[in-house]
Each structure stands twice: as structure tokens, then as C-alpha cells.
Amino acid sequence: MKYQRALIFILFIAFLSVLFFIAVQLRLILVPFVLAYIFQFALRPLVNMLKQKGIRHGTAVATVFFTSFLILGTSLYILIPAIVAELSNIQSNIDNYAGVLIAKYNMMQEVFMGGSGPLSEFFGGKNIVNGFTESFKNNMVFYIQKIPQKIIGVLPMVLYVIVIPFATFFFLLDAQRIKEKFIALIPNRYFEISLNIVNSLHKQFGLILKGMLTSALIISILASAGLWIIGLEYPIIVGIFSGIANLIPYFGPISGTITASLVAIVTGANPVFFLYIILVFLGVNLVDNVLVQPLVLARAAKLHPLAVIFLVLTGSKLGGIFGMLLAVPLASLLQVVLIILFQEIKKPIRPPFKDFIDAEPPGDNTETA
Amino acid sequence: MDMKLLWGNPFKKNIPDLESDIDFLSTVSLFDSLTRRQKYRLFSSIHIRHYKQGEIVFRQDDPGVGLYIVRSGLVDVYNEYSDMTRNKIAELSKGEVFGEIALLNDSLRSATVVASKETVLFAFFRTDFLNLMDSDPKIGVKLIYSLAKTMAERLRLINEDTTLVS
């Protein structure tokens, strides 16, 4: 019996691994559906809010769907030109920024090593500086020019634009029914535990998603506003990058500061600017740690800091920045499943019910007792 | 070949079945305070399970996760004892409800339930109940009130039994 449970556990893990492998292979097709599922998760509380007012499910879904796409469309309409303007500004100034980097490097070399110090010799003289800046310049120009083509090339954009809203709408409308149909396929014996796992995963996913979206949004807005106030160039791009990077535990908050500092260097900002940047990110992280994290992330992931660092590094090795972003949420979902399965395995083994024999029927002694 | 199999929406409920299931819910005393529209909403949170004769629904001391309603068929309720004996304490038929305490807390099941013939059960679980209360508090209040009435009635019966025995 114990072996049977362990075997089921191993088979379940094997099944999850196969599922994960298939998902990785089909990731391009799965991405719009995953995004749609995430969007419906974010919109579901609004649907529930309308339903609380007595509005029918279908009407509530249609209202929330069209209103949120209208708001999202308007926001993008306002934001995208600003982001494109920042990107084209970077593109047109790339030569100046490369020149600034060369000058800064030369200046540092003059100050610290007098132009021919051991560091310079180690890297083979000034050629390394020119090589580095040339490569930096070429890469930046290449990537900035290629961004639109890359997006169109990698993601079938038209398909995404159609599939994501379509799938979001139907997930919102039929999520409960879809879940019900899949659960109907589970044998009675594993029905209760499967439902327990599905519901726990659902709850955990909701918490993680709510935490990540809220945190990224607040940090992006605060960082953009802070950087704009101190007068840094490209505040929106750096702010959004900081907001998304902030989702990577431990590594995220530092990368925002480093990016902003690099922008300050290449745009030739005053050295005192670095102090402002540090102050902005200290303030943003203070808000994140004191207000955002305790409110939205407290119940989401309960993992040891060492495990978190290990997961983030493993994620970066397996899937780059996306791997780093997704490692901890995926691990915390797996943790939920494993906890439930371990509890099931640890349950005391009882003899099968069919081995029990019927007890003697008790006499009706109510009146005499 | 039924073309619905090819072109139909597999997630859509069959309307005649749905209507008869809603009619059935109207006969269950736990739900008699709900309006027909509220019963449709409730039904969207219910899982339909089919059991063969002799199949176990749940065992005594399993963690309780929700209640069951007998849609058709028959189930036997047993107490299990440590000396490997069992005692049949009830037989539940169409329209009867069991396991409702699990809707309110996560205590262990107090008895074992076995299908004594081909049986269809409606399962309504705590998480779905909590979600339903969240999205439609009016249904939640009515269900809580019905559950409280059921519990009060049981407490009264237990008190009567205790008085008789003592």
C-alpha cells in the first residue's frame, strides 16, 4: 500500500515533467493562451464585483472585457509614443553615448593608471577600450533597429492580437465549466485530492499574479516618476525596466539602480546625480518592502532565501531573464502540489473497507438504558 | 454520427439535463430558499460524479472537503471501528445530503460512505462554496442560514436522545 502510494507519487512527478517538456516545446503556441489565462485572472475580481451587484455572469464578463480593453488601449495609445520617442532618441544619440563611454574610460585610466598602467597592459592597451565601445555601439544600434522586426519575426503578432483577447474572453466566460469538465475526467478515488490540488494551485497562482502585477506596476510608476523628477533622461524606459526587474528577488532592485546609473553616465550627467539615483531607488525599495510586499506578496511564496537564490540562478541558466522571473513563482506552485501529496503519503495506512466485517446489530435498548 | 460531437461546444451543459438538475435542486431542503436563478449559479459550482455499486465515496477520518447530494441511486453510511468491524448507520437516497459539516470546517469525516448501487452524486466543495459566497454573497447568506437550521435541528435531536438515555 505504501509502495503503491509512492509509485503514484513518482508517476505524478513523471507526468508533470513530461507535461513541462511538452509545454517548453510548444511554448510559442502556448504563450498567447498563458497570457490570456493571466489576463482573465487579473480581470476576474472585477467580474465578481459586478456579479455581487446582481449583474448576470455573461453581462458582467462582457462589460469588464470591453471596458478593460478600452482602458488598456488608451493607456498604450498614450504610453507607446513616449516609449518610441525615448527609443529613437537613444538610437539617434548612440554615437554620442559611445563617445562619452570612451572619454570616461580614458579619463579613469588617466586618473588611476596614467595611461599605461598594468590594467591597460593586461587588456592590450587602448585597443580594448575602442573594441569594447565599438562593439557596444554596434550591438545597441543593431538591437534597437531590430526590436520591431524581432518582435514580428518571433511572435506571429496578428495571431497573438486575435488569440489573446478571444481566449481571455472565453476563459472569463467559461473557466469554471472548463475546470469542471477536466475534473470530471478524474477517477472518483482521486477526485477529492485532485480538486484540493487544483483549488490550492488556483489560489496560489492568484496570489502570486496579484503580487507580481501590483508590485511591477507600483515600482514602474514610482521609479519613472522619481527619475523624471530628478531629471534623468529616458525615465519611462528605465522605470518600466526597474519595475519588471524588481520581480526577480535580490537581483532585481540592484539592476534598476545600475541601469539608471549607466544612463546617467552616457548622458553626461553631473556626478551628484548618482546620489539622486541611489536616493530614488532607496525610496522605491522602501515603499516596496514596507507597503507593497507585505500587502501583496506575504502569503504568496514561502521559500528559504537560499532556495530563492538557487532558483533564480537556475532560472537564468535555463531561460535567461524570463527564467529568472518565472523560477520562484513556478517553484512556489510546485511546492503547493508537493505539500498536498506528501500529506497524502504520510496519512496512516488503513485496512481496505471491504475487509471490515459487519458488527452485531445493536438491540433497541434506548428505553431500558 | 452525432455532428454535435464534432461541432458542439464540449464545455456547454446539455439544456434539458440542466433544467431537470435545477428542478432536482429545488427538491433539496438545503437549497429551498434560493431563487431559480441562484440555483443556476449554484449549479455552476457543482461537480457531477458517477459511482459504481460498492465504490467508496469517502472513508471515515479522511479530511472533509465538501458535501454530497444523492442525485440518483443509494448510498450506505458506515461507522468503522478499530476491531475491524463496521456498523451501517444510515441509508441515503435521492435528494438526501451528507458531509455538510465539511462545508464549514476542515474536520475529518465522521463516517464512511459507500454507493450501494449505481449512484450519481452532486459534489459541492468548500472552496467552491467560498468562491460563490465571494461572488454572490446573497446566495452565501441563504446557504449559511440553511446550514445553520440543519445543524440546529441535529443539535435538538441529539439533545432529545441524550435526555431519553439519561
Interface residues (C-beta under 8 A of the other chain):
Chain A: V47 N48 K51 Q52 H57 D174 Q176 R177 I178 E180 K181 I183 A184 N188 R189 F191 E192 L195 N196 N199 K203 R350 P351 F353 K354 D355 F356 I357 D358 A359 P362 T366 E367 A369
Chain B: P10 F11 K12 K13 R41 S44 S45 H47 I48 R49 H50 Y51 G54 E55 I56 V57 F58 R59 D61 D62 V65 Y78 E80 Y81 M84 T85 R86 N87 K88 T112 V114 A123 F125 T127 D128 D134 S135 D136 P137 D161 L164 V165
